[in-house]
Amino acid sequence: MREKIVVFSNPGAIPGNAFEEAIGQLVDLDMEKVHKDLAEAQAEQQG
């Protein structure tokens, strides 16, 4: 979860190398784009 948005969900354990890769991708995530994409998707669902 980042800025109150779920950006990764994986039940159970994941191998250490996959965990490190996921953390790296989360750090590099462009949250401005995530917010924009989320708003667009919500607008499409509503109308």
PyMOL commands that place a pseudoatom at each C-alpha (Angstrom):
pseudoatom trace, name=CA, resn=MET, resi=1, chain=A, elem=C, hetatm=0, pos=[0.000, 0.000, 0.000]
pseudoatom trace, name=CA, resn=ARG, resi=2, chain=A, elem=C, hetatm=0, pos=[1.293, 3.376, -0.937]
pseudoatom trace, name=CA, resn=GLU, resi=3, chain=A, elem=C, hetatm=0, pos=[-0.550, 6.654, -0.483]
pseudoatom trace, name=CA, resn=LYS, resi=4, chain=A, elem=C, hetatm=0, pos=[-3.621, 4.624, 0.595]
pseudoatom trace, name=CA, resn=ILE, resi=5, chain=A, elem=C, hetatm=0, pos=[-3.690, 2.708, -2.721]
pseudoatom trace, name=CA, resn=VAL, resi=6, chain=A, elem=C, hetatm=0, pos=[-3.041, -1.034, -2.912]
pseudoatom trace, name=CA, resn=VAL, resi=7, chain=A, elem=C, hetatm=0, pos=[-0.244, -1.365, -5.456]
pseudoatom trace, name=CA, resn=PHE, resi=8, chain=A, elem=C, hetatm=0, pos=[0.814, -4.959, -4.734]
pseudoatom trace, name=CA, resn=SER, resi=9, chain=A, elem=C, hetatm=0, pos=[-1.039, -7.964, -3.413]
pseudoatom trace, name=CA, resn=ASN, resi=10, chain=A, elem=C, hetatm=0, pos=[0.328, -11.469, -3.180]
pseudoatom trace, name=CA, resn=PRO, resi=11, chain=A, elem=C, hetatm=0, pos=[-0.979, -13.917, -0.586]
pseudoatom trace, name=CA, resn=GLY, resi=12, chain=A, elem=C, hetatm=0, pos=[1.621, -16.044, 1.145]
pseudoatom trace, name=CA, resn=ALA, resi=13, chain=A, elem=C, hetatm=0, pos=[5.380, -15.925, 1.088]
pseudoatom trace, name=CA, resn=ILE, resi=14, chain=A, elem=C, hetatm=0, pos=[7.464, -14.953, -1.922]
pseudoatom trace, name=CA, resn=PRO, resi=15, chain=A, elem=C, hetatm=0, pos=[11.143, -15.743, -2.472]
pseudoatom trace, name=CA, resn=GLY, resi=16, chain=A, elem=C, hetatm=0, pos=[13.620, -13.140, -1.231]
pseudoatom trace, name=CA, resn=ASN, resi=17, chain=A, elem=C, hetatm=0, pos=[14.792, -12.120, -4.689]
pseudoatom trace, name=CA, resn=ALA, resi=18, chain=A, elem=C, hetatm=0, pos=[11.205, -11.565, -5.867]
pseudoatom trace, name=CA, resn=PHE, resi=19, chain=A, elem=C, hetatm=0, pos=[10.523, -9.544, -2.725]
pseudoatom trace, name=CA, resn=GLU, resi=20, chain=A, elem=C, hetatm=0, pos=[13.563, -7.333, -3.350]
pseudoatom trace, name=CA, resn=GLU, resi=21, chain=A, elem=C, hetatm=0, pos=[12.492, -6.818, -6.977]
pseudoatom trace, name=CA, resn=ALA, resi=22, chain=A, elem=C, hetatm=0, pos=[8.951, -5.894, -5.911]
pseudoatom trace, name=CA, resn=ILE, resi=23, chain=A, elem=C, hetatm=0, pos=[10.273, -3.378, -3.374]
pseudoatom trace, name=CA, resn=GLY, resi=24, chain=A, elem=C, hetatm=0, pos=[12.461, -1.801, -6.056]
pseudoatom trace, name=CA, resn=GLN, resi=25, chain=A, elem=C, hetatm=0, pos=[9.505, -1.466, -8.411]
pseudoatom trace, name=CA, resn=LEU, resi=26, chain=A, elem=C, hetatm=0, pos=[7.349, 0.039, -5.665]
pseudoatom trace, name=CA, resn=VAL, resi=27, chain=A, elem=C, hetatm=0, pos=[10.004, 2.622, -4.852]
pseudoatom trace, name=CA, resn=ASP, resi=28, chain=A, elem=C, hetatm=0, pos=[10.243, 3.609, -8.530]
pseudoatom trace, name=CA, resn=LEU, resi=29, chain=A, elem=C, hetatm=0, pos=[6.462, 3.742, -9.013]
pseudoatom trace, name=CA, resn=ASP, resi=30, chain=A, elem=C, hetatm=0, pos=[5.141, 7.035, -10.406]
pseudoatom trace, name=CA, resn=MET, resi=31, chain=A, elem=C, hetatm=0, pos=[2.301, 7.679, -7.954]
pseudoatom trace, name=CA, resn=GLU, resi=32, chain=A, elem=C, hetatm=0, pos=[1.080, 10.708, -9.900]
pseudoatom trace, name=CA, resn=LYS, resi=33, chain=A, elem=C, hetatm=0, pos=[0.427, 8.419, -12.881]
pseudoatom trace, name=CA, resn=VAL, resi=34, chain=A, elem=C, hetatm=0, pos=[-1.186, 5.814, -10.608]
pseudoatom trace, name=CA, resn=HIS, resi=35, chain=A, elem=C, hetatm=0, pos=[-3.595, 8.433, -9.234]
pseudoatom trace, name=CA, resn=LYS, resi=36, chain=A, elem=C, hetatm=0, pos=[-4.386, 9.646, -12.774]
pseudoatom trace, name=CA, resn=ASP, resi=37, chain=A, elem=C, hetatm=0, pos=[-4.975, 6.116, -14.093]
pseudoatom trace, name=CA, resn=LEU, resi=38, chain=A, elem=C, hetatm=0, pos=[-7.138, 5.247, -11.090]
pseudoatom trace, name=CA, resn=ALA, resi=39, chain=A, elem=C, hetatm=0, pos=[-9.268, 8.373, -11.535]
pseudoatom trace, name=CA, resn=GLU, resi=40, chain=A, elem=C, hetatm=0, pos=[-9.750, 7.567, -15.230]
pseudoatom trace, name=CA, resn=ALA, resi=41, chain=A, elem=C, hetatm=0, pos=[-10.751, 3.985, -14.474]
pseudoatom trace, name=CA, resn=GLN, resi=42, chain=A, elem=C, hetatm=0, pos=[-13.237, 5.119, -11.843]
pseudoatom trace, name=CA, resn=ALA, resi=43, chain=A, elem=C, hetatm=0, pos=[-14.725, 7.682, -14.246]
pseudoatom trace, name=CA, resn=GLU, resi=44, chain=A, elem=C, hetatm=0, pos=[-15.170, 4.985, -16.910]
pseudoatom trace, name=CA, resn=GLN, resi=45, chain=A, elem=C, hetatm=0, pos=[-16.959, 2.703, -14.431]
pseudoatom trace, name=CA, resn=GLN, resi=46, chain=A, elem=C, hetatm=0, pos=[-19.330, 5.478, -13.398]
pseudoatom trace, name=CA, resn=GLY, resi=47, chain=A, elem=C, hetatm=0, pos=[-20.373, 6.605, -16.785]
for i in range(1, 47): cmd.bond("trace and resi %d" % i, "trace and resi %d" % (i + 1))
show_as sticks, trace
zoom trace
